[in-house]
Structures are given as C-alpha cells and as structure tokens.
C-alpha cells in the first residue's frame, strides 16, 4: 500500500469517490443528472483546494488504484500577541472503499495525515466524525471535546 499526497491526476477519482461516499447510505438513488452536475463542481473544488495550498488530500493507493482518502484543511488562527501565525487542521472526507475496510488502511492513512500535521506544526486537528465512527478516531488519539459548540445554519 502506498500512502501519499494527492496530485491533480487523482482528482477525477477523488471526485467519484466523494460521490460514492456521500451516496453510499442513501435509501433512494439520486437521478443520473445529479451525479453529472456534481462531478464538475467537485473537480473545481479539488483544483481550487490544491492551488490554494490550504488543503492537503491524502490517499492510500494499491496497484495504482486509490482505495482510501482523507483531507485536511489548514486554517490560520487569528494572530495573538504570543503566536502570530498559528494554524490548526480540519480533517474531513475520511473514506475507504467498502472492499478494503477492516484492513487498517484507513487507520494507517490517518496516521500518515496526522504525522504530516505534526510536521507542519499545526496546533490541533478538529473533525466531526460520522455517526458511529467515533471509536475509529479515538483509537488514533482523538478525544471528544465537550467544550466546542456549533450552530446549524442550513439543513444539509
């Protein structure tokens, strides 16, 4: 298994995997035109994210096929008198193809991404785990933070 940062060549596959990830548990299929509209939007997002340098997409690749991915956005904190350029990471879009689950591929990919975040001196990594996936992140050292608050502005 190869663990590496994604490059533009990977973007069509990552866009398709994002579609698969977000539609996997739907009870009803979406019409084909929804997928046709989604993929170019996702490709634009990936290209912009890559160009900006704010996002890093990590992939696990086996025999030339991406089987897992995770994204980290670098978020600059408001400067403080004691820290002018602090950043933290927002981890999202952790996904492993169903046929490759239970083999520690996602856990290993997460370790690679966390190690990169440490090397970048990010203060912390935050994430919102999918329902039922909390234990996956806890095994990697993440803890639930009861201090955080959120306000849903729109239904998703």
C-alpha positions in Angstrom: 0.0 0.0 0.0 1.3 3.4 -0.9 0.3 6.4 1.2 0.9 9.8 -0.4 -0.5 13.3 -1.0 -3.0 13.5 -3.9 -2.0 15.3 -7.1 -4.2 16.7 -9.9 -4.1 13.4 -11.8 -6.0 11.9 -8.9 -8.8 14.4 -8.9 -11.3 12.6 -11.2 -11.0 9.5 -9.0 -11.4 11.6 -5.8 -14.5 13.3 -7.2 -16.1 9.9 -8.0 -15.1 8.6 -4.5 -16.7 11.7 -2.9 -19.9 10.9 -4.8 -19.7 7.2 -3.7 -19.0 8.2 0.0 -21.9 10.7 0.2 -24.4 8.5 -1.6 -23.5 5.1 -0.1 -26.0 5.2 2.7 -28.9 6.9 0.9 -32.1 5.0 0.9 -33.0 6.2 -2.5 -30.8 6.6 -5.6 -30.3 10.1 -7.0 -31.0 10.7 -10.6 -28.0 10.4 -13.0 -28.2 14.1 -13.8 -27.4 14.9 -10.1 -24.1 12.9 -10.5 -23.4 14.7 -13.8 -23.8 18.1 -12.1 -21.9 17.1 -9.0 -18.7 15.8 -10.5 -17.6 19.1 -12.2 -18.3 21.0 -9.1 -16.2 18.6 -7.0 -13.4 18.8 -9.6 -13.5 22.6 -9.3 -13.3 22.3 -5.5 -10.3 19.9 -5.7 -8.4 22.1 -8.2 -9.0 25.3 -6.1 -8.1 23.5 -2.9 -4.9 22.2 -4.4 -3.9 25.5 -5.9 -4.6 27.4 -2.7 -2.3 25.2 -0.7 -4.8 25.3 2.2 -6.0 21.8 1.6 -3.9 18.6 1.5 -5.6 15.4 0.3 -4.0 12.1 1.3 -4.6 8.9 -0.5 -3.9 5.2 0.0 -3.1 3.5 -3.3 -2.9 -0.2 -4.1 -1.6 -1.2 -7.5 -2.4 2.2 -9.0 -6.0 2.4 -7.5 -6.9 4.8 -4.8 -8.7 2.8 -2.1 -8.9 5.4 0.7 -8.6 9.1 1.2 -8.7 11.9 3.8 -8.5 15.7 3.5 -7.0 18.3 5.9 -7.7 22.0 5.6 -5.1 24.3 7.1 -6.9 27.1 9.0 -5.0 30.1 10.1 -5.9 31.3 13.6 -6.4 35.0 14.4 -2.9 36.3 15.5 -2.3 36.6 19.2 0.5 38.6 20.9 2.1 35.2 21.8 1.5 33.5 18.5 1.4 35.3 15.2 0.9 32.5 12.7 -0.7 29.6 14.4 -2.8 27.2 12.4 -5.0 24.2 13.1 -6.3 21.5 10.8 -9.8 20.5 9.9 -9.9 16.8 9.0 -12.7 15.6 6.7 -13.8 13.2 4.0 -12.2 10.1 5.5 -13.3 7.3 3.3 -12.2 3.8 2.4 -13.8 1.7 -0.3 -16.0 -1.0 1.2 -13.9 -3.9 -0.2 -10.9 -2.5 1.6 -12.4 -1.8 5.0 -11.2 -3.7 8.1 -7.6 -3.9 6.9 -6.3 -0.9 8.8 -5.8 1.0 5.6 -7.9 4.0 6.8 -6.1 3.9 10.2 -2.7 3.9 8.6 -3.7 6.7 6.2 -5.0 8.7 9.2 -1.6 8.2 10.9 0.2 9.5 7.9 -2.0 12.6 7.7 -1.6 13.3 11.5 2.2 12.9 11.2 2.2 15.4 8.4 0.1 17.8 10.6 2.7 17.5 13.4 5.5 18.2 10.9 3.6 21.3 9.8 3.3 22.4 13.5 -0.5 22.6 13.4 -1.8 23.2 16.9 -4.5 20.6 16.7 -6.8 18.8 14.3 -10.6 19.0 14.6 -13.2 16.8 12.9 -16.8 15.9 13.0 -17.0 12.1 12.8 -19.7 10.3 11.0 -22.3 8.8 13.4 -20.9 5.6 14.7 -17.3 6.3 13.7 -16.1 7.9 16.9 -14.2 4.8 18.1 -12.2 4.8 14.9 -10.8 8.3 15.7 -10.5 7.6 19.4 -8.1 4.6 18.6 -5.9 7.2 16.9 -5.8 9.5 19.9 -8.7 11.9 19.1 -10.9 12.8 22.0 -14.4 14.1 22.2 -14.4 17.8 23.2 -17.5 18.9 25.1 -16.3 22.5 25.0 -17.0 23.0 21.3 -20.3 24.5 20.2 -21.9 24.8 16.8 -24.9 26.3 15.2 -26.5 24.7 12.2 -27.5 27.5 9.8 -28.9 25.3 7.0 -30.2 21.8 6.8 -27.8 19.6 4.8 
